[in-house]
Amino acid sequence: MTRVETVEKEVETLSPEELTEFRHWFAAYDAEAWDRQFEHAASSGKLDALADAALAAHRP
């Protein structure tokens, strides 16, 4: 059994209250991970071309 399958099985056993708590925790965890990924992409210049294209599209 993979780690993901193990986690899935554990999640399936949570009570409704525990599942609500888990959802809140996971939403915050996922948002923080996405923020870190976005910040890394932005600081490394990976988004520069997209930003330049967006700015150019809105220049008079």
C-alpha positions as CSV (number, residue, x, y, z in Angstrom):
1,M,0.0,0.0,0.0
2,T,1.4,3.4,-0.9
3,R,1.6,6.3,1.6
4,V,-1.3,8.1,-0.2
5,E,-3.5,5.0,0.0
6,T,-2.7,4.8,3.7
7,V,-3.6,8.4,4.2
8,E,-6.8,7.9,2.2
9,K,-7.8,4.9,4.4
10,E,-7.1,7.0,7.6
11,V,-9.2,9.9,6.2
12,E,-12.1,7.6,5.5
13,T,-12.2,6.7,9.2
14,L,-12.5,10.3,10.5
15,S,-15.6,11.4,12.3
16,P,-17.5,14.3,10.7
17,E,-15.9,16.7,13.2
18,E,-12.4,15.3,12.5
19,L,-13.0,15.6,8.8
20,T,-14.0,19.2,9.1
21,E,-10.9,19.9,11.2
22,F,-8.7,18.0,8.6
23,R,-10.3,20.0,5.7
24,H,-9.5,23.3,7.4
25,W,-5.9,22.2,8.1
26,F,-5.4,20.8,4.6
27,A,-6.8,24.0,3.0
28,A,-4.4,26.1,4.9
29,Y,-1.5,23.7,4.3
30,D,-2.2,23.6,0.5
31,A,-2.6,27.4,0.3
32,E,0.8,27.9,2.0
33,A,2.5,25.4,-0.3
34,W,1.0,27.1,-3.3
35,D,2.1,30.5,-2.0
36,R,5.7,29.2,-1.6
37,Q,5.7,27.8,-5.1
38,F,4.4,31.0,-6.6
39,E,6.9,33.1,-4.6
40,H,9.7,30.9,-5.9
41,A,8.5,31.1,-9.5
42,A,8.2,34.9,-9.2
43,S,11.6,35.4,-7.5
44,S,13.4,33.1,-10.0
45,G,12.1,35.1,-13.0
46,K,9.9,32.3,-14.3
47,L,6.9,34.7,-14.5
48,D,8.7,37.6,-16.0
49,A,7.7,36.9,-19.6
50,L,4.0,36.5,-18.5
51,A,4.2,39.8,-16.6
52,D,5.8,41.6,-19.6
53,A,3.1,40.2,-22.0
54,A,0.3,41.3,-19.6
55,L,1.8,44.8,-19.2
56,A,2.3,45.1,-23.0
57,A,-1.3,44.1,-23.7
58,H,-2.5,47.0,-21.5
59,R,-0.3,49.8,-22.8
60,P,-2.0,52.5,-24.8
